[in-house]
Amino acid sequence: MPESGGSRAQREHIPTPGTGPGAETPPTLPAQVIRAAGADTVSGAAGAVGAAEAAGAAGPTAKAVQTARRTGFLVTMVLGGLTALPPLSMDMYLPALPAVTDSLSAPAATIQLTLTACLAGMALGQLVVGPMSDRWGRRKPLLLGMVVYVVATAICALAPTAELLIGFRLLQGLAGAAGIVIARAVVRDLYDGVEMARFFSTLMLISGVAPIIAPLIGGQVMRFTDWRGIFVVLTGVGVLLTLVVWKWLHETLPPGSRHTGGVTDALRTMRGLLADRVFTGYMITGGLAFAVLFAYISASPFVVQEIYGASPQTFSLLFGLNSIGLIAVGQINGKLLVGRFRLDKVLGFGLAVIVLAALALLLMTLGVFGEVGLVPIAAGLFVLMSAMGVAMPNTNAQALMRTKHAAGSASALLGTSSFLIGAIASPLVGIAGEDTAVPMAVVQVVCAVAAVGCFLALCRPWQRAGREAAGL
């Protein structure tokens, strides 16, 4: 059974045969954050550990370990806030779309571009910020991104035209991407193996709440002010997060582990990552699973309300229940499954459940079981969404286990590929018009089956299982 210790800093001198379930090659466990006395670290404890090493000590002091444990919750909340900020930026704004259309005297299609611009910025920004964080460390690009986010969001609140709003929503997304990509890279700096998978499940709990409460917060803000007030609130949240990052989230990538090259070196690093068959397998598997999620988000308002006759309130309730299911299963994954079973086995089980749920939805929408109502459809969507709580954190963990040397670039590729694959899949759900839910189910089945095929063909989990059984 894999070691279930705390952070990598706490397990500095504990010999372990691998990074955890599913690892293909044995890693070196010493944390990157512990390099020398006085190095910037997440908790301050790692500096003490570095001092102990410089003095020839055999391992971290008890005081350093206790300090690391005390600060673990704070680091979790900071990283959770960073990953929750982009969903807040997207979803708090949704209730205000009609008001923005009226206020700026612009067509609805033009105002919709403010959402597209923000989403595109989040996808492309990760490709820029990830390599930056591998070259200059995590802290500086993150603080720069947060400052730009605050400025862009404040200008959105003052935007006099739709065109200016679209432009600064794009900049807002580009800057907000720093939180997503660097949060994943920091997790890779600090954790290994099953602990990394558990941490991703915890982040899912925090960031998963954001899409549930964001529209509610936006609606409440609209009761007291206009749509510009939503951007004022987001500006305040950005300022608060910037201060918290500046105060408590210290550097996790020491100078000796940084890449010194420019754009060419960054592209070479990404090319090397993509040449890793197993990393690419997990990246595409995660992207296809994310596409299933995007198909649900894009189609469910129309399917649930227009085809199956649910009220907006019922749709909101079902959307919230599905989100709760995803979060709950994510916690079961982190607390109960990870560490007891190989990550590949848990991931394979989650993908299988997604495929079965998508097939059930396809058969129901095709009328194979006769006329079905909202309850069976809602049940199928609940199972499908809940299984995402197993698939998404474990694909990220397995991919990042292989990228100790370039966690920022790897995180950028993971995030961008998910957004791009999801963006390609989501428009297809409405390809057959407004009278059928079949396209949604077809897209979900195709993406889910493709994810399983990619997992088996590229990741080849049975090979690593054989190596682990042989002690290799």
Disulfide bonds with the S-S distance in Angstrom:
none
